[in-house]
Amino acid sequence: MNTQNTMHYTHNYLINPTNPITVNLIGAGGTGSRMLTELARLNHSLIALGHAGLQVHLFDDDLVTVANQGRQLFADAEVGLPKAVALINRTNRFFGTNWKAVTEQFSTANLKCLPNRGRANLYISCMDTVSARFDIADFLLNCNINSDFERTKSLYWLDLGNAQNTGQAILSTISEIQQPDSKLYRTVQNLPMVTDEFKELLQAQSDNDEPSCSLAEALEKQDLFINATLASMGASLLWKLFREGMISQRGFFLNLGNFKTEPIMVG
């Protein structure tokens, strides 16, 4: 009987890239806005350690409203601006990055007008709708066709989602990640997509992305700190992927109502 612990080794390009790792951050709402800041911190730290860092595109077609303030940390002067533009401008000024805002939905219907036709090394989705997740999955299943260059090869997808007090982060591989021979671990080259692993559960949910009219109404739908906690923990998973070069957990379930976290193990 094989009693070895399971482990996934990071694709080598993420650890030793010739160019900054391309990242598509999809969604600039409660979780996405927080994740952008976490990515900027991660980028700054990676560069300080001699890594090429990250190049991020933030996708969102929504505008900042008064109801977004507080939970999503937008200023009075940013109300009415595109969320992606406001967040990217602020991040670039503070961290000295040259990241890009895309005021379009990331969708298979408009790939031709998206930067690099939607291709990136890493995808991070922070969306409210189930249909958008399946749309991303459809794109990722075919995105590596005729893509032989590492800087445009899609490698990982991190999906983050939440309800009022609960949330989850799940890391998936987009294609097989070749694993080194190991006597210590049972290596896993494929991490299943959330749309495959939890397909029936997702299909049983209904989309509810109606905008809130006030911060009070928004807080009835989602707790004040669920997005920040989810983004921080999700970024920590990415940090382990980059810094340690291997992961034994590929995600987690979070419950802020009772302060419990359940890891999702590799394999």
C-alpha positions in Angstrom: 0.0 0.0 0.0 1.3 3.4 -1.0 1.4 5.7 2.1 3.3 8.5 0.5 1.9 12.0 0.9 0.7 13.6 -2.3 2.4 16.7 -3.7 2.2 18.9 -6.7 5.4 20.5 -8.0 5.1 24.0 -9.5 5.7 24.3 -13.2 9.3 25.4 -13.6 8.4 28.5 -15.6 6.6 30.1 -12.6 9.8 29.7 -10.6 12.4 30.6 -13.2 10.6 32.7 -15.8 12.4 34.6 -18.6 9.6 37.3 -18.5 7.2 38.5 -15.9 4.4 35.9 -15.2 1.3 37.0 -17.0 -1.8 37.1 -14.8 -5.4 37.6 -15.8 -7.4 38.8 -12.7 -11.0 38.5 -13.6 -13.4 40.6 -11.5 -12.7 43.8 -9.5 -15.4 43.5 -6.9 -15.0 42.7 -3.2 -12.6 39.8 -3.6 -10.9 40.9 -6.8 -10.1 44.4 -5.5 -8.4 42.9 -2.5 -6.7 40.3 -4.6 -5.1 43.0 -6.8 -3.4 44.5 -3.7 -2.2 41.0 -2.6 -0.8 40.4 -6.1 1.1 43.7 -5.9 2.6 42.7 -2.6 3.5 39.3 -4.0 5.0 40.9 -7.1 7.1 43.3 -5.0 8.4 40.4 -2.8 9.2 38.2 -5.8 11.2 40.9 -7.5 13.2 41.5 -4.3 14.1 37.8 -4.4 15.4 38.0 -7.9 12.3 36.8 -9.7 10.9 38.5 -12.9 7.6 39.3 -11.1 4.1 39.5 -12.4 2.3 41.4 -15.2 -1.4 41.7 -14.4 -4.4 42.5 -16.5 -7.5 43.3 -14.5 -10.8 42.6 -16.2 -14.1 44.2 -15.1 -16.8 46.2 -17.0 -18.5 47.6 -13.9 -18.5 51.1 -12.5 -17.8 52.2 -8.9 -21.0 53.1 -7.0 -21.5 54.4 -3.5 -22.6 50.9 -2.4 -19.1 49.7 -3.3 -17.4 52.0 -0.8 -16.3 50.4 2.5 -16.4 46.8 1.5 -14.4 47.3 -1.7 -12.4 50.3 -0.5 -13.2 52.9 -3.2 -12.8 56.6 -2.4 -15.5 59.3 -3.0 -13.5 60.6 -6.0 -13.6 57.2 -7.6 -17.4 56.9 -7.7 -18.5 56.7 -11.3 -15.1 55.5 -12.6 -14.6 52.0 -14.1 -13.6 49.7 -11.2 -10.7 48.2 -13.2 -9.3 51.7 -14.1 -9.5 53.1 -10.6 -7.8 50.1 -9.0 -5.1 49.7 -11.6 -4.2 53.4 -11.5 -4.0 53.4 -7.7 -1.9 50.2 -7.7 0.5 51.4 -10.4 1.1 54.7 -8.6 1.7 53.1 -5.2 3.9 50.1 -6.3 5.4 51.5 -9.5 4.0 48.7 -11.7 2.8 49.0 -15.2 -0.3 46.8 -15.0 -3.3 47.1 -17.3 -7.0 47.7 -16.8 -9.5 46.1 -19.2 -13.0 47.5 -19.1 -14.5 44.5 -20.7 -15.9 41.2 -19.5 -13.6 38.2 -19.8 -15.8 36.1 -22.0 -15.5 33.6 -24.8 -17.8 35.9 -26.8 -15.2 38.8 -27.0 -11.8 37.1 -26.9 -10.7 38.7 -30.1 -10.7 42.2 -28.5 -9.0 41.1 -25.3 -5.2 41.5 -24.7 -3.3 38.5 -26.0 -6.7 37.0 -26.9 -7.2 36.2 -23.2 -4.1 34.1 -22.8 -2.0 34.3 -19.6 0.1 32.0 -17.5 -2.2 32.3 -14.5 -5.9 33.1 -14.2 -7.6 34.3 -11.0 -11.3 34.5 -11.1 -13.3 36.5 -8.5 -16.8 36.4 -9.7 -20.4 36.1 -8.4 -21.9 34.1 -11.2 -21.8 30.4 -11.9 -22.2 30.9 -15.6 -19.0 33.0 -15.8 -17.0 30.2 -14.2 -18.2 27.7 -16.8 -17.5 30.2 -19.6 -13.9 30.6 -18.3 -13.5 26.8 -18.1 -14.7 26.4 -21.7 -12.0 28.9 -22.8 -9.2 27.3 -20.7 -9.9 23.9 -22.2 -8.8 25.2 -25.6 -6.5 28.1 -24.8 -3.2 26.2 -25.2 -3.9 25.1 -28.8 -1.1 26.4 -31.0 0.6 28.0 -28.0 4.3 26.8 -27.9 5.8 29.9 -26.1 6.0 29.7 -22.3 5.1 33.3 -21.9 1.7 32.7 -23.4 1.1 29.1 -22.2 -1.8 28.9 -19.7 -0.7 26.9 -16.6 -3.0 27.5 -13.6 -6.5 28.7 -12.6 -7.3 29.9 -9.1 -11.0 30.4 -8.6 -12.3 32.2 -5.5 -16.0 32.4 -4.6 -18.0 33.3 -1.5 -21.4 33.6 0.0 -22.3 35.8 3.0 -19.9 34.2 5.6 -18.4 31.3 3.7 -16.0 31.0 0.7 -13.6 28.8 -1.1 -10.4 28.9 -3.2 -9.5 26.1 -5.6 -6.4 25.9 -7.7 -6.5 23.9 -11.0 -4.0 23.0 -13.6 -5.0 24.0 -17.2 -2.8 21.3 -18.8 -0.6 18.5 -17.4 2.3 19.8 -15.4 5.2 17.4 -15.7 6.4 16.3 -12.3 9.9 15.3 -11.3 10.7 11.8 -10.0 10.3 11.7 -6.2 11.0 9.0 -3.6 9.4 11.1 -0.9 6.0 12.0 -2.4 3.4 10.7 -4.8 3.3 13.5 -7.3 0.2 14.8 -9.0 0.3 16.4 -12.4 -3.4 17.3 -12.8 -5.4 19.4 -10.4 -9.1 19.2 -11.5 -11.0 22.3 -12.4 -13.7 23.6 -10.0 -16.3 23.2 -12.8 -15.5 19.5 -13.1 -14.9 18.6 -9.5 -18.0 20.5 -8.2 -20.1 20.6 -11.4 -23.4 19.3 -10.0 -23.1 21.6 -6.9 -22.5 24.7 -9.2 -25.3 23.8 -11.6 -27.7 23.6 -8.6 -26.9 27.2 -7.7 -28.6 30.2 -9.2 -26.8 33.4 -10.3 -27.5 36.5 -8.2 -25.4 39.4 -9.4 -27.9 42.2 -8.9 -26.2 45.4 -7.7 -26.8 46.6 -4.2 -28.3 50.1 -3.7 -26.4 50.8 -0.5 -23.5 49.5 1.6 -26.1 48.3 4.2 -27.8 46.2 1.5 -24.4 44.9 0.3 -23.5 43.8 3.8 -26.7 41.8 4.0 -25.4 39.7 1.1 -21.7 39.4 2.1 -19.9 39.9 5.4 -17.6 42.9 5.7 -14.4 40.8 6.0 -15.1 37.7 4.0 -13.6 39.1 0.8 -10.4 40.3 2.4 -9.9 37.1 4.3 -10.5 35.0 1.2 -8.1 37.1 -1.0 -5.4 37.0 1.6 -5.5 33.2 2.0 -5.8 32.7 -1.7 -2.7 34.8 -2.2 -0.9 32.8 0.4 -1.6 29.7 -1.6 0.0 31.4 -4.7 3.0 32.5 -2.6 3.6 28.8 -1.6 3.3 27.9 -5.3 6.0 30.4 -6.3 8.3 30.5 -3.3 8.3 26.8 -2.1 7.8 25.2 -5.6 5.4 22.6 -4.3 2.0 22.4 -2.6 0.3 19.6 -0.7 -2.9 21.7 -0.4 -4.6 23.1 -3.5 -7.2 25.2 -1.8 -9.5 25.5 1.1 -13.1 26.0 2.4 -13.5 29.0 4.7 -16.3 29.7 7.2 -16.0 33.1 8.9 -19.2 32.4 10.9 -17.4 29.9 13.1 -13.8 30.8 12.1 -13.0 27.4 10.6 -10.9 26.5 7.6 -10.8 23.1 5.8 -7.9 22.5 3.4 -8.4 20.8 0.1 -5.5 18.3 -0.4 -3.7 17.6 -3.6 -4.8 14.3 -5.0 
